Amino acid sequence: MPKTSELAPAGPFPPAEREAVYKAIFSRRDVRDQFLPDPVPDDVTQRLLEAAHSAPSVGLMQPWNFITIRDASTRGRIADAFGVANDEAAAMFPAERQSKYRSLKLEGIRKAPLNICVTCDRTRGGEIVLGRTHNASMDLYSTVCAVQNLWLAARAEGIGMGWVSIFRDADLKSILGIPDRIEIVAYLCLGYVDELYERPELEVKGWNRRLPLDEMIFEERWQGDI
């Protein structure tokens, strides 16, 4: 048994604190183009990264690293790489959806004053990691938990965040000097914003809609199509 001094109360939060957690969850949005030019202060950035680093990880392997990018020229090179990939992505959609796709502002790489690349070192912890013995992807899932922590902390700080996923890994690795063995999990754009959409932007703009929760819940076993 751990010493009493190593334990903390596990009861529910007081109502106001509990509501603050849910507010961050329900009002979090993927920000694409609404960033203000104001820099994110170093102490705020540190708090965000501490929140990310406090995420759960399988076997406590903590496979993540965070590359902070503020230099305009570097962000410009990454934005150019995104542009090439984005043109490729647009061409993958049916003709009737391509114009809608191109009308969406899907990135804020140049506009957001702070970019963060979140990576996963799949060799960290050695060949055998507690909890990863039967599912090799648990390190990737753990890193995604760090991204979510960062996102919720950013919302609490009044900072918008967008997740850019449209790029070739090789391009981003070349620009940022990331070794081949390292997996890129997320490229994030962060900055202060004046307003956020009340609903997801892609829902507001008619790209997709949030599915009803009741359709996602099964009891005891799978109940959908097989």
Steps between C-alpha positions, in 0.01 A plus 500: 500500500628851423573729789214723606703808398499373139120493479260786428122526543310351208158654551313711246602856428297782652214594260669811356824314427312206351302730271823667388636164384185424302496853357850449362396168346176620342626839377830376354521561127743430217613850403609552141520868412392719792839543667611837633865606452564539875782266610430225751710585809769254602339430839169414333676275248674327789167437675354354182796266455487397865133410452593295193786331683260405782294283265464130573739270314512123484775365722584861587715495188424868416585455132438863400717795410386854422668719239397864541520706181472878500738600217300646211728359232472147639124531523499628143685192375258275686203693360638451148530125563143501627385681187636226274336228708176697521475521123548123487231454764251720315538287189403188697144622562217469248476798266185628669681524835831645383380861494357462851829350617704784352271756666591364844798662667664187634820638651645794687868415472608849395240688702534323836799643693582164659519164326573175684594171339420205728697183432513145632826316561394138451830372639467672837468252785674219313360205307262383772283762670244427769153522345631502143583131475190414296418830328799673345296815430454592865793744480322689222176504696687633803643784292152592380398529867776760539357693204153498658638622832676783321181589311285522813764701685521738203123551513522582870771757421291665227729367230366348181658189354480332161626156401662484154517150358533566128868468418754239396694372798824508302459871427439591863781278625742663256405854603513428875791253501290218647672157490344225290420285806281774652129504417326834445166491681377859479591840359321764704436871446441710812415863569255728669156540342213745549220256430433128455220329313224373728493181291786333309594717202461212254146453626422873474631504142308190395789258456380247759293479818542365850336158530253435783668347804224242539605346168853449635415315820465122511439295814685180583601420139519636145152581368574665166550358152734204470 
